[in-house]
Structure formats: C-alpha cells, structure tokens
Amino acid sequence: MFGLFETWQRVLRDIKLNLPATLVFALFFRVLGFLVFAPLVTYGLSNLIHSTGDLAITNADIAAFVLSPTGIAFAGLSIILVLVGFFAEQGGYMMVIAAGRAGEKVRVVQVFCKVIARLPQLLAVAAAQTVIMLVCLLPFGAIAAGVYWALLSTHDINWYLNERPPEFI
C-alpha cells in the first residue's frame, strides 16, 4: 500500500509525460466553460431583471424567480451543465493520467473526441445526480419554507436585519 507521499509522486510522474496535453486540456475546458456559462448566466439574469420591469432587482424578486417554473428549470439546467462539465473535465484528466501510466503520449484532440463521445452518458449521470440531490434537499427546503412563513413572513428581510427580533435569531 502506498503512502500519501508515494501516491503524489506517482501521480506527478504520470502527469509529467503528458503535461503539455494536460495544460492544453485544462485551458480548453476553462475557455469552454466561460463560453457556455457566461451567456447562460447573462440570459438568466436578463430574464430576471426583465420580468420585474425595474432597473434593479430585490431579494423578493430573486426569490420569486428562483421559485418560479422558469427559475427552477434554469437552476436545474445550470446544475446539470456544471456537473456535465465537471465530469467531462475529470474524465479527460483521467484519460491523460492513464495514458501517462501506460507510457503513452496523448493528444488533446484524442481526449476531447473521447470525452465528446461520452457526453450522452455524462448528461444522464448528471441529470440523475441533480434529481437525487434535489429530492434529498426537498425536506430541508420545506422546513425552511415553513419556518419562513411561520416566523418571518410579516416583514421585509431588511427590517429583520436592522431590528433583529427574537424570531429572526
């Protein structure tokens, strides 16, 4: 059994052979993430602001959006896309490490093509994981909503922040 230090030495040795491919792959995923998520976040925020008809949004507007069918769909899709990106990136790194362990050089294009070929499976895993996480969080959300409606629904959040009544604490 390897100790932690020996494990890190082996991992670094495996990465060393394909370090350029690892760095290019990492840069590629950062750029791809920016190109996918920046427009998605901009679209979501633009819709949120547009839905209020105001130039700025309040906490109540954010809560109303998040709890709306559009907000729930947006949040679910965002979580799924983040997980797919994470799984694809980690899978690519594993391919680079495995090639290094086998003593093979790897090209980023090969890794990218293999990751793209697995996107349907990654999407299915990410969607299933998102549903499972949301189902697990549902009871906690229901408790939080019950506490909010029972104790905090009579005033604006800023009033509670300024006054700090016992029910807020």
Secondary structure, DSSP 4 states (H G I P E B T S, - for coil): ---HHHHHHHHHHHHHHTHHHHHHHHHHHHHHHHHHHHHHHHHHHHHHHHHHTSSS--HHHHHHHHHSHHHHHHHHHHHHHHHHHHHHHHHHHHHHHHHHHTT----HHHHHHHHHHTHHHHHHHHHHHHHHHHHHHHHHHHHHHHHIIIIITTS-HHHHHHH--TTT-
